[in-house]
Amino acid sequence: MSTTQPILKECRAGMERALENSRKEFGTIRTNKASPNLLDTIRVEAYGQMVPINQVAGISVPEPRMVTVTPWDKGLAQPIEKAIRDSDLGLNPASQAGVIRVPLPALNEQRRKELVKVLHKLAEEGRVAVRHARTESRDKLKKLKGVSEDDIKHGEKDLQKVHDEFMGKIDELLEHKEAEIMEV
C-alpha cells in the first residue's frame, strides 16, 4: 500500500464532512415545500439559555405548506413562537391549544432570488471547505519522507480528482436546490 493512501483517505473524509455540512445548510433554506429541518437554525431562549428549537419541541409537517411545532413544555410556547417570528425566515406562527402552526406563505420572485443568493453563499462556503481539505492534504504529501517524487505527483493527481468530484457534488446540490426554490 502506498504511503499516500492514508492522506487521500483523510482528505476524502474532510471533503465528505464539507459536503454533508453543505447538505444540512441547504436543508434549512426554505422552498415552497415545508420540511421539519426548515426551523433547524432557530434557537429559543429556554431555561436561561439559547437552545435549538428541536431540543424543546417536536416538529412535524402535516401538510405541504404547514409546519407544526409542539413544545414539550407548554410554558415555552410563547418563546418558541417569538423565536420563529424573529428569525429571518419570514414566517408568521400562530399558537392554538399548545400547538404552534407555522403556515408557509408563497414565495414571491424577489424572495426567491434572495434565497438563491444565500444558497450560492452557502455553496461557496462548502467549496472553500473542500479546497481547504485538498490544500491541507497536498501540504502533507509534500512533507512525506522517503517517498519518490512520482508517488507524490500521483498522489497530487488523485487529490485533484477527489477535489473535482466533491466540487461537482456541491454544484449538483446547488443546482437541485436552486431549481426547487425557483419552481413556482
C-alpha positions in Angstrom: 0.0 0.0 0.0 1.3 3.4 -0.9 2.1 5.9 1.8 -0.1 8.5 0.1 -3.2 6.4 0.7 -3.9 7.4 4.3 -3.5 11.1 3.3 -6.0 10.7 0.5 -8.4 8.8 2.8 -8.2 11.6 5.3 -8.8 14.2 2.6 -11.8 12.4 1.3 -13.2 12.2 4.8 -12.7 16.0 5.2 -14.4 16.7 1.9 -17.3 14.3 2.9 -17.8 16.4 6.0 -17.8 19.6 4.0 -20.4 18.1 1.6 -22.6 16.9 4.5 -22.4 20.3 6.1 -23.5 21.9 2.8 -26.4 19.5 2.5 -27.6 20.4 6.1 -27.2 24.1 5.4 -29.2 23.8 2.2 -31.9 21.9 4.1 -32.5 25.0 6.2 -33.2 27.2 3.1 -36.9 27.5 2.6 -38.5 26.2 -0.6 -42.2 26.1 -1.5 -42.5 22.8 0.4 -42.4 22.5 4.2 -39.7 20.5 5.8 -39.0 19.7 9.5 -35.4 20.9 9.2 -36.6 24.3 8.0 -36.5 25.5 11.6 -33.1 24.0 12.5 -31.3 27.3 12.6 -33.8 28.8 15.1 -32.7 29.0 18.7 -35.1 29.5 21.6 -34.5 31.0 25.0 -35.4 28.2 27.4 -34.3 27.6 31.0 -31.9 30.6 30.9 -30.0 29.7 27.7 -30.4 29.6 24.0 -31.1 26.1 22.7 -32.0 24.7 19.2 -35.8 24.6 18.7 -35.7 20.8 18.1 -34.4 20.3 21.6 -37.5 21.9 23.2 -40.3 20.8 20.8 -41.4 18.3 18.3 -41.5 19.5 14.7 -43.8 17.9 12.1 -45.1 18.6 8.6 -48.8 17.7 8.4 -49.4 19.4 5.1 -47.0 20.5 2.2 -47.2 24.2 3.3 -47.6 23.9 7.1 -45.1 23.1 9.8 -46.4 22.4 13.3 -44.3 22.8 16.4 -45.4 21.1 19.6 -43.5 22.3 22.7 -42.7 19.6 25.2 -43.0 22.2 28.0 -46.2 24.2 27.4 -44.6 27.2 29.1 -42.2 27.5 26.2 -44.9 28.1 23.6 -44.5 31.9 23.7 -40.7 32.0 23.5 -40.8 29.4 20.6 -43.4 31.5 18.7 -41.3 34.6 19.3 -38.1 32.9 18.1 -39.8 31.8 14.9 -41.3 35.2 14.2 -38.0 37.0 14.9 -36.0 34.6 12.6 -35.0 35.8 9.1 -37.3 33.1 7.6 -40.2 35.5 7.2 -42.7 33.2 8.9 -45.7 34.2 11.0 -46.6 31.4 13.5 -49.9 31.1 15.3 -50.4 29.3 18.6 -53.6 27.3 19.4 -54.2 24.7 22.0 -50.5 24.2 22.8 -49.5 23.7 19.2 -47.8 26.3 17.1 -48.8 26.3 13.5 -46.4 27.8 11.0 -48.0 28.3 7.6 -45.6 28.9 4.7 -46.5 31.8 2.6 -45.9 31.5 -1.2 -42.5 32.8 -2.1 -42.5 35.9 -4.3 -40.0 36.4 -7.1 -37.8 38.8 -5.1 -37.7 36.5 -2.0 -36.8 33.5 -4.3 -33.8 35.5 -5.7 -32.7 36.4 -2.2 -32.8 32.8 -1.2 -30.8 31.8 -4.3 -28.1 34.3 -3.3 -28.0 32.8 0.2 -27.8 29.4 -1.4 -24.8 30.5 -3.6 -23.0 31.9 -0.5 -23.5 28.6 1.4 -22.3 26.6 -1.7 -19.2 28.8 -1.8 -18.5 28.0 1.9 -18.8 24.3 1.0 -16.4 24.7 -1.9 -13.9 26.6 0.4 -14.0 23.7 2.9 -13.3 21.2 0.1 -10.4 23.3 -1.2 -9.1 23.6 2.3 -9.1 19.8 2.8 -7.2 19.5 -0.6 -4.6 22.1 0.4 -4.0 20.6 3.8 -3.6 17.1 2.2 -1.3 18.5 -0.5 0.9 20.0 2.2 1.1 16.7 4.0 2.0 14.9 0.7 4.9 17.3 0.1 6.2 16.7 3.7 6.3 13.0 3.3 9.8 11.5 3.7 11.2 8.5 1.8 8.6 8.8 -1.0 9.5 9.2 -4.6 8.6 12.3 -6.5 6.5 10.2 -8.9 4.4 8.9 -6.0 3.9 12.4 -4.7 2.8 13.6 -8.2 0.4 10.7 -8.5 -0.9 11.5 -5.0 -1.5 15.1 -6.1 -3.3 14.0 -9.2 -5.5 11.7 -7.1 -6.2 14.6 -4.7 -7.3 16.8 -7.6 -9.6 14.0 -8.9 -11.2 13.7 -5.4 -11.4 17.6 -5.2 -13.1 17.8 -8.6 -15.6 15.0 -7.7 -16.7 16.8 -4.5 -16.9 20.2 -6.3 -19.2 18.5 -8.7 -21.3 17.1 -5.9 -21.7 20.6 -4.3 -22.6 22.1 -7.7 -25.2 19.3 -8.2 -26.7 20.0 -4.8 -26.8 23.7 -5.5 -28.4 23.2 -8.9 -31.1 20.9 -7.5 -31.9 23.2 -4.6 -31.9 26.3 -6.8 -34.4 24.6 -9.2 -36.6 23.7 -6.1 -36.6 27.3 -4.9 -37.3 28.9 -8.3 -40.1 26.4 -9.1 -43.4 28.3 -9.0 
